[in-house]
Amino acid sequence: MTLDTTSRTRLELLSKRLRQLPASTRSLLLETLQVIQNGDAANGTATAAMLESIPDLSIDALERTLNAANSVQASLRRRVVVTGMGAITSVGHNVAESWQNLVAGQSGINWVSLFDASDYPTQIAAEVKDWDPRKYISHKEARRMARCSQMAVGAATQAIEDAGLPTDGTLGDRTGVIIGTGLGGFDVYSNSLLDACKRGYFRVRPMTAVGGLPNMPAFHISQTFGSLGPLNTVVTACAAGTQSIGEGVELIRRGVSDKVIVGGVEALIGEMFFAGFTAMKAISTRNDPPHKASRPFDATRDGFIIGEGAAVLVLETLESALERGAKIYAEVLGHSASADAYHVAAPEPTGLGKQRAMRWALQDAGIEPEEVDYINAHGTSTLLNDKSETSAIKQVFGRHAYELAINSTKSMVGHAFGGAGAIEAVATVMSVKEDLLHPTINYENLDPECDLDYVPNVARSQQVNVALSNSFGLGGQNACLVVAKHMGEPVGT
């Protein structure tokens, strides 16, 4: 039997998932499949070749059975909940302010003030205005840190305080830190290079060599709060913030940590990146008015807007949260990461990498596609990404895609690269907690290839029990989270 590309891809994914199951679970699942297929499924290891012998119409039944098996497995592993959040964004210096402005449809995109952009075709960005790191760290320490490290410590301080955990440097060896970023403190290197060229190498500050390293935001959080567990940095471009949360979930599931401080940060608004993305024709040149430039899924979209910011979440075991009476924002049910292996910048045209990420995340969560209420999209406002993401959602969710609510946080805060996924995870968690969806602003012109419900222009009250958050990055990096209401005993306030 010859299968179409989509069916073959789904079969290959299912085969891989089957091989990853424990032998006892796989054996039980294969027995179930034999009943479903009236004995067509052979005993033994499930391979792609064996699965291709299954009639086309049975693929959905197979996938549902596998999801059911994953759901059983998920119920046996440590559950992971969100108990604290912090955010420093272009629309607010904390979660409450950022969320209020997102719901109001308030854009953080304005004229660039961090450098003179008057000679550039794009003269706008989503800057964190009036940022003062001295609220969180001393002036002396702030001078030694890259802007991204400052923001990461600020967001982490908020999240740890919000979770009711100590901020006196005593978190200990059962708490880990995983922070995502695209390039870390690259501004330290670019600024120091200019100083060295203009005034000589002796003008470069002593800590320059290490201050811009990508792992510095995670280090500074670990040092500040005395987290002695695993310390990791995820550097997967635009997917880094989302993937760091998934990696934190795995640390808890494996029993390595009881709590993990996770998130993402980026601060790359400067001449080098404006020049580079201008050369790529990737960023919008719709300067005036600035707040109208980012328009994900709109037919007149012409590129993304460079943004910056940080978001940090505290993950911990459900058992730990219940034991200490912590408030629980939501539960992280599943996550995934996949690769396009296609192009350094362009998305793979069929969206198969995006599909894999969403399918794997749902399988990891033990959730059926029809159970999802809402997707926080990657939604960059570029021609190719928005089209590709819409197509991938349709492939994964089928008819249910037209019943989903989908929005793009980037319509208001631009694209913060490694910080984007974490900022959007905070928005997703708030949507689940509040049953409220912020709008995708500037959605004014229908694109026939982007024809789903993007929550256009006005916030919406809606029951949200299960949500996805997508991040798709440069270099073919794809990551996805599944977040849900905590359905257990109400805890905290």
C-alpha positions as CSV (number, residue, x, y, z in Angstrom):
1,M,0.0,0.0,0.0
2,T,1.3,3.5,-0.9
3,L,0.8,6.2,1.8
4,D,0.8,9.9,1.2
5,T,3.6,12.0,2.8
6,T,1.5,13.1,5.8
7,S,0.4,9.5,6.6
8,R,3.9,8.2,6.2
9,T,5.3,10.8,8.5
10,R,2.7,10.1,11.1
11,L,3.5,6.4,10.9
12,E,7.2,7.0,11.3
13,L,6.6,9.2,14.4
14,L,4.3,6.6,15.9
15,S,6.9,3.9,15.2
16,K,9.5,5.9,17.0
17,R,7.3,6.5,20.0
18,L,6.5,2.8,20.2
19,R,10.1,1.8,20.2
20,Q,10.7,4.3,23.1
21,L,8.1,2.7,25.3
22,P,9.1,0.2,28.0
23,A,9.0,-3.4,26.7
24,S,6.0,-4.3,29.0
25,T,4.0,-1.3,27.9
26,R,4.9,-1.9,24.2
27,S,3.8,-5.5,24.5
28,L,0.4,-4.5,26.0
29,L,0.0,-1.8,23.4
30,L,0.7,-4.2,20.6
31,E,-1.9,-6.7,21.9
32,T,-4.4,-3.8,21.9
33,L,-3.4,-3.0,18.3
34,Q,-4.0,-6.6,17.3
35,V,-7.6,-6.3,18.5
36,I,-8.0,-3.0,16.7
37,Q,-6.6,-4.4,13.5
38,N,-8.3,-7.8,13.7
39,G,-5.0,-9.5,14.1
40,D,-3.1,-7.7,11.3
41,A,-0.5,-6.3,13.6
42,A,2.3,-8.8,14.1
43,N,3.8,-9.6,17.4
44,G,7.2,-8.2,18.2
45,T,8.9,-4.8,17.8
46,A,6.7,-2.1,16.1
47,T,8.6,-0.9,13.1
48,A,7.6,1.5,10.3
49,A,7.4,-1.4,7.9
50,M,4.9,-3.2,10.1
51,L,2.9,-0.1,10.7
52,E,2.6,0.6,7.0
53,S,0.7,-2.7,6.6
54,I,-2.1,-1.2,8.6
55,P,-5.0,0.2,6.5
56,D,-5.0,4.0,6.1
57,L,-8.2,4.5,8.1
58,S,-6.7,2.9,11.2
59,I,-3.9,5.4,11.6
60,D,-6.1,7.6,13.8
61,A,-7.1,4.6,15.9
62,L,-3.4,3.7,16.3
63,E,-2.5,7.3,17.3
64,R,-5.3,7.4,19.9
65,T,-4.2,4.1,21.4
66,L,-0.6,5.3,21.6
67,N,-1.8,8.6,23.3
68,A,-3.8,6.5,25.8
69,A,-0.7,4.5,26.6
70,N,1.3,7.7,27.1
71,S,-1.5,9.0,29.3
72,V,-1.1,6.0,31.5
73,Q,2.7,6.5,31.6
74,A,2.2,10.2,32.4
75,S,0.1,9.4,35.4
76,L,2.9,7.4,36.9
77,R,5.6,10.0,36.6
78,R,6.2,13.1,38.8
79,R,3.8,15.9,38.0
80,V,5.2,19.3,37.4
81,V,3.4,22.6,38.2
82,V,4.2,26.3,37.9
83,T,4.3,28.1,41.3
84,G,6.0,31.4,40.5
85,M,6.5,33.7,37.5
86,G,8.4,36.9,36.7
87,A,8.5,39.0,33.5
88,I,10.3,42.0,32.2
89,T,8.9,43.0,28.8
90,S,8.3,45.9,26.5
91,V,4.7,46.1,27.9
92,G,5.5,45.8,31.6
93,H,8.2,45.3,34.2
94,N,6.4,42.4,36.0
95,V,3.8,39.7,35.2
96,A,0.8,41.7,36.4
97,E,1.6,44.8,34.3
98,S,2.6,42.8,31.3
99,W,-0.5,40.7,31.3
100,Q,-2.8,43.7,31.9
101,N,-1.4,45.5,28.9
102,L,-1.4,42.3,26.7
103,V,-5.1,41.9,27.4
104,A,-5.7,45.5,26.7
105,G,-4.0,45.1,23.3
106,Q,-1.3,47.6,24.2
107,S,1.8,47.4,22.0
108,G,5.3,47.8,23.4
109,I,6.7,48.7,19.9
110,N,8.0,52.2,19.5
111,W,10.9,54.2,18.1
112,V,14.4,52.9,18.9
113,S,16.1,54.7,21.7
114,L,19.0,52.3,22.5
115,F,21.0,53.5,19.5
116,D,20.6,55.9,16.6
117,A,18.5,54.0,14.0
118,S,17.8,56.9,11.8
119,D,19.8,55.5,8.9
120,Y,18.1,52.2,8.9
121,P,15.0,51.2,7.0
122,T,13.6,49.9,10.3
123,Q,13.6,52.4,13.1
124,I,11.3,50.7,15.6
125,A,11.7,48.0,18.2
126,A,10.0,46.5,21.3
127,E,12.4,47.9,23.9
128,V,12.1,47.5,27.7
129,K,11.7,51.1,28.5
130,D,13.1,52.8,31.7
131,W,15.0,49.6,32.7
132,D,16.8,50.1,36.0
133,P,18.7,47.0,37.2
134,R,19.4,48.6,40.6
135,K,16.0,47.5,41.8
136,Y,17.4,43.9,41.9
137,I,21.2,44.2,42.0
138,S,23.8,46.7,43.1
139,H,25.1,49.3,40.8
140,K,28.6,47.7,40.9
141,E,27.2,44.2,40.0
142,A,25.0,45.7,37.3
143,R,28.1,47.3,35.6
144,R,29.7,43.9,35.3
145,M,26.6,42.2,33.8
146,A,25.2,42.2,30.3
147,R,21.8,43.7,29.9
148,C,20.3,40.3,29.4
149,S,21.8,39.0,32.7
150,Q,20.4,42.0,34.5
151,M,16.9,41.3,33.2
152,A,17.2,37.6,33.9
153,V,18.1,38.2,37.5
154,G,15.2,40.7,37.8
155,A,12.7,38.3,36.4
156,A,14.0,35.4,38.5
157,T,13.7,37.6,41.6
158,Q,10.1,38.2,40.9
159,A,9.4,34.5,40.1
160,I,11.1,33.2,43.3
161,E,9.4,35.8,45.5
162,D,6.1,34.9,43.8
163,A,6.6,31.3,44.5
164,G,7.2,32.0,48.2
165,L,10.7,30.6,48.1
166,P,13.7,32.1,49.9
167,T,15.7,34.8,48.2
168,D,18.6,34.8,50.6
169,G,20.8,32.5,48.6
170,T,19.7,29.2,50.2
171,L,17.8,27.4,47.5
172,G,20.2,24.5,47.7
173,D,21.1,21.4,45.7
174,R,17.6,20.2,44.9
175,T,16.9,23.4,42.9
176,G,18.2,23.7,39.3
177,V,18.5,26.6,36.9
178,I,17.9,26.3,33.1
179,I,17.7,29.5,31.1
180,G,17.4,29.9,27.3
181,T,19.0,32.6,25.2
182,G,19.9,33.0,21.6
183,L,23.2,34.9,22.0
184,G,23.4,36.0,25.6
185,G,25.3,39.2,26.2
186,F,26.5,39.8,22.7
187,D,26.1,43.5,23.3
188,V,29.0,43.3,25.7
189,Y,31.2,42.0,22.9
190,S,30.0,44.4,20.3
191,N,30.3,47.4,22.5
192,S,33.8,46.4,23.8
193,L,34.9,45.8,20.2
194,L,33.9,49.4,19.3
195,D,35.8,50.7,22.4
196,A,38.9,48.7,21.5
197,C,38.9,49.9,17.9
198,K,38.4,53.5,18.9
199,R,40.3,53.9,22.2
200,G,42.6,50.8,22.4
201,Y,42.4,47.4,24.1
202,F,43.3,48.8,27.5
203,R,39.9,50.5,27.6
204,V,38.1,47.2,27.6
205,R,36.7,46.2,31.1
206,P,38.4,43.2,32.7
207,M,35.2,41.1,32.8
208,T,34.4,41.6,29.2
209,A,35.7,38.2,28.1
210,V,33.2,36.3,30.3
211,G,30.4,38.8,30.7
212,G,28.8,38.2,27.4
213,L,28.9,34.4,27.4
214,P,25.5,32.8,26.8
215,N,25.5,30.9,30.1
216,M,25.9,34.1,32.2
217,P,22.2,34.8,32.8
218,A,21.8,31.3,34.3
219,F,25.0,31.6,36.3
220,H,23.9,34.9,37.8
221,I,20.6,33.5,38.8
222,S,22.3,30.4,40.4
223,Q,24.8,32.6,42.2
224,T,22.3,35.1,43.5
225,F,19.8,32.6,44.9
226,G,22.2,29.8,45.9
227,S,20.8,27.2,43.5
228,L,23.3,24.3,43.7
229,G,21.5,21.8,41.4
230,P,21.9,21.3,37.7
231,L,22.9,24.6,35.9
232,N,22.2,24.6,32.2
233,T,21.8,27.0,29.3
234,V,19.7,26.3,26.2
235,V,21.0,28.0,23.1
236,T,18.4,27.1,20.4
237,A,17.7,30.5,18.9
238,C,14.0,31.5,19.0
239,A,13.0,28.1,20.6
240,A,15.4,28.5,23.6
241,G,12.9,29.9,26.1
242,T,10.3,27.2,25.4
243,Q,12.9,24.4,25.3
244,S,14.4,25.5,28.6
245,I,11.0,24.9,30.3
246,G,10.8,21.5,28.8
247,E,14.3,20.6,30.0
248,G,13.4,21.8,33.4
249,V,10.3,19.5,33.4
250,E,12.6,16.6,32.6
251,L,14.9,17.3,35.5
252,I,11.9,17.1,37.8
253,R,10.5,14.0,36.2
254,R,13.8,12.2,36.5
255,G,14.0,13.0,40.2
256,V,17.2,15.1,39.8
257,S,15.5,18.3,41.1
258,D,12.4,19.1,43.1
259,K,12.4,22.7,41.8
260,V,13.8,24.3,38.6
261,I,14.1,27.9,37.8
262,V,13.5,28.1,34.0
263,G,12.9,30.8,31.4
264,G,14.5,32.8,28.6
265,V,16.1,36.2,28.0
266,E,17.4,38.3,25.1
267,A,18.7,41.8,24.7
268,L,20.0,42.3,21.2
269,I,18.6,45.6,20.1
270,G,21.6,47.1,18.5
271,E,23.2,48.0,15.2
272,M,24.6,44.6,14.3
273,F,21.3,42.8,14.5
274,F,19.4,45.6,12.8
275,A,22.0,45.5,10.0
276,G,21.9,41.7,9.7
277,F,18.2,41.3,9.7
278,T,17.7,44.2,7.4
279,A,20.1,42.5,4.9
280,M,17.9,39.4,5.2
281,K,14.8,41.4,4.6
282,A,13.3,39.7,7.7
283,I,12.1,42.7,9.7
284,S,9.2,45.1,9.0
285,T,9.9,48.5,7.6
286,R,6.4,49.7,8.5
287,N,7.7,52.4,10.8
288,D,4.9,54.8,11.3
289,P,2.9,54.3,13.4
290,P,5.2,51.8,15.2
291,H,2.4,49.9,17.0
292,K,0.9,48.9,13.7
293,A,4.1,47.2,12.4
294,S,3.8,43.7,13.9
295,R,0.7,42.0,12.4
296,P,0.9,38.2,12.6
297,F,-1.3,36.3,10.2
298,D,-2.5,39.5,8.5
299,A,-2.3,39.5,4.7
300,T,-0.2,42.7,4.7
301,R,2.5,41.5,7.2
302,D,6.0,42.3,6.1
303,G,8.4,41.0,8.8
304,F,8.9,40.7,12.5
305,I,9.9,43.4,15.0
306,I,13.0,42.9,17.1
307,G,12.2,42.8,20.8
308,E,13.8,42.1,24.1
309,G,12.9,41.0,27.6
310,A,13.0,38.1,30.1
311,A,10.6,35.7,31.7
312,V,11.3,33.2,34.4
313,L,9.0,30.5,35.9
314,V,9.4,28.3,38.9
315,L,8.7,24.7,38.2
316,E,8.3,22.2,41.0
317,T,6.8,18.8,41.8
318,L,3.1,18.8,42.6
319,E,4.0,17.0,45.8
320,S,6.3,19.8,46.9
321,A,3.8,22.5,46.0
322,L,1.0,20.8,48.0
323,E,3.3,20.2,50.9
324,R,4.3,23.8,51.3
325,G,0.9,25.2,50.4
326,A,2.1,27.1,47.3
327,K,-0.2,28.6,44.9
328,I,-0.4,26.7,41.6
329,Y,-0.8,28.6,38.4
330,A,-1.0,25.6,36.0
331,E,0.5,22.2,35.3
332,V,3.0,21.4,32.6
333,L,1.7,18.2,31.0
334,G,4.1,17.8,28.1
335,H,6.8,19.2,26.0
336,S,8.9,18.4,22.9
337,A,11.6,19.5,20.5
338,S,12.2,18.7,16.9
339,A,14.4,19.8,14.0
340,D,13.6,20.8,10.4
341,A,17.1,20.0,9.1
342,Y,16.2,22.2,6.2
343,H,17.6,25.8,6.1
344,V,19.5,28.1,8.4
345,A,16.7,30.7,8.4
346,A,13.7,29.7,6.2
347,P,11.0,27.4,7.7
348,E,10.6,24.0,6.0
349,P,7.8,24.6,3.5
350,T,5.6,21.6,4.5
351,G,5.7,22.4,8.2
352,L,6.6,18.8,9.1
353,G,9.0,19.8,11.8
354,K,6.4,22.0,13.4
355,Q,3.9,19.1,13.2
356,R,6.3,16.7,14.8
357,A,6.9,19.1,17.7
358,M,3.1,19.6,18.3
359,R,2.3,15.8,18.0
360,W,5.2,14.8,20.2
361,A,4.2,17.3,22.9
362,L,0.6,16.0,22.8
363,Q,1.8,12.5,23.0
364,D,4.2,13.3,25.9
365,A,1.2,14.9,27.7
366,G,-1.2,12.0,26.9
367,I,-3.6,14.5,25.4
368,E,-5.8,14.1,22.3
369,P,-5.7,17.0,19.8
370,E,-9.4,17.6,20.4
371,E,-8.8,18.3,24.1
372,V,-6.7,21.5,23.3
373,D,-8.6,24.8,23.7
374,Y,-6.0,27.3,22.7
375,I,-2.6,27.8,21.1
376,N,-0.2,30.6,21.8
377,A,1.4,30.7,18.3
378,H,5.0,31.4,17.3
379,G,3.3,34.0,15.1
380,T,6.2,36.2,14.0
381,S,4.5,38.4,11.4
382,T,6.7,37.0,8.6
383,L,5.2,35.8,5.4
384,L,6.6,32.3,5.5
385,N,6.3,31.4,9.2
386,D,2.7,32.4,9.7
387,K,1.7,30.5,6.6
388,S,3.7,27.4,7.6
389,E,2.5,27.5,11.2
390,T,-1.1,27.7,10.2
391,S,-0.7,24.8,7.8
392,A,1.0,22.7,10.5
393,I,-1.8,23.4,13.0
394,K,-4.4,22.2,10.4
395,Q,-2.4,19.0,9.8
396,V,-2.1,18.2,13.4
397,F,-5.6,19.2,14.6
398,G,-7.7,18.5,11.5
399,R,-11.2,20.0,11.7
400,H,-10.6,20.9,15.3
401,A,-8.1,23.6,14.1
402,Y,-11.0,25.7,13.1
403,E,-12.4,25.5,16.7
404,L,-9.1,26.5,18.4
405,A,-8.4,29.9,19.6
406,I,-4.9,31.0,18.5
407,N,-3.1,34.3,19.3
408,S,0.3,35.8,18.9
409,T,2.0,37.6,21.8
410,K,4.5,39.0,19.3
411,S,1.9,41.3,17.8
412,M,2.5,43.4,20.9
413,V,6.0,42.6,22.2
414,G,7.8,41.8,19.0
415,H,10.3,38.9,18.8
416,A,12.6,38.6,21.8
417,F,14.4,35.5,20.3
418,G,15.6,33.4,23.2
419,G,13.3,35.2,25.5
420,A,10.2,34.9,23.4
421,G,9.1,31.4,24.3
422,A,9.4,32.1,28.0
423,I,7.4,35.4,27.7
424,E,4.8,33.5,25.7
425,A,4.8,30.7,28.3
426,V,3.9,33.2,30.9
427,A,1.0,34.5,28.7
428,T,-0.1,30.9,28.1
429,V,-0.1,30.1,31.8
430,M,-2.1,33.3,32.6
431,S,-4.6,32.4,29.9
432,V,-5.1,29.0,31.5
433,K,-5.4,30.5,35.0
434,E,-7.7,33.4,34.1
435,D,-9.7,31.8,31.2
436,L,-8.8,34.9,29.2
437,L,-7.1,35.3,25.9
438,H,-5.2,38.4,24.9
439,P,-5.8,39.5,21.3
440,T,-3.6,39.3,18.2
441,I,-3.6,43.0,17.4
442,N,-3.4,44.5,13.9
443,Y,-5.2,41.6,12.3
444,E,-7.2,43.6,9.7
445,N,-6.8,41.8,6.3
446,L,-7.6,38.2,5.7
447,D,-4.9,36.0,4.2
448,P,-6.7,33.0,2.6
449,E,-3.8,30.8,3.7
450,C,-4.1,32.0,7.3
451,D,-7.8,31.4,7.9
452,L,-8.0,30.2,11.5
453,D,-9.3,32.0,14.6
454,Y,-6.5,34.3,15.7
455,V,-8.5,36.2,18.4
456,P,-8.4,39.4,16.3
457,N,-7.9,42.7,18.0
458,V,-10.0,42.2,21.1
459,A,-9.4,40.0,24.2
460,R,-11.7,37.1,24.8
461,S,-13.1,35.4,27.9
462,Q,-13.0,31.7,27.2
463,Q,-12.6,28.4,29.1
464,V,-9.0,27.2,28.7
465,N,-8.3,23.8,30.2
466,V,-5.5,22.8,27.9
467,A,-3.2,25.0,25.9
468,L,-0.1,24.7,23.6
469,S,2.7,27.2,23.3
470,N,4.8,27.0,20.1
471,S,8.3,28.3,19.4
472,F,10.0,27.8,16.0
473,G,13.5,29.1,15.6
474,L,16.3,29.9,13.3
475,G,18.3,26.8,12.4
476,G,15.1,24.7,12.2
477,Q,14.6,24.5,16.0
478,N,11.1,23.6,17.0
479,A,9.7,23.4,20.6
480,C,6.3,23.0,22.1
481,L,4.7,23.0,25.6
482,V,1.4,21.6,26.8
483,V,0.0,23.5,29.8
484,A,-3.2,22.7,31.6
485,K,-5.3,23.8,34.6
486,H,-4.3,22.0,37.7
487,M,-7.4,19.8,38.3
488,G,-6.4,18.6,41.8
489,E,-7.2,20.1,45.2
490,P,-7.1,23.9,45.0
491,V,-4.0,25.2,46.6
492,G,-3.0,28.7,47.6
493,T,-4.7,31.8,46.4
